[in-house]
Amino acid sequence: MSKGQVDDAERKALNVLEEWNEVTGALDVNGSWYRECQSVVEDAVHIGIQMALYGKVEYDKDGQVKRSV
């Protein structure tokens, strides 16, 4: 996948989070929990991409999902 495709996938997933939050009001968009949820969504996008392309997920030395294309 190209960087642009990855960026598009992240943006679409974050749009879903934003729409959900607008309906539920569950998270303060200026709060740290909202940013944490954004990070989880971004990780989920990268997990999905890696599983679809490689059948496995790569992690860095700290156990974080690698986000390289």
Beta strands, then each sheet from edge to edge (+ up, - down):
end
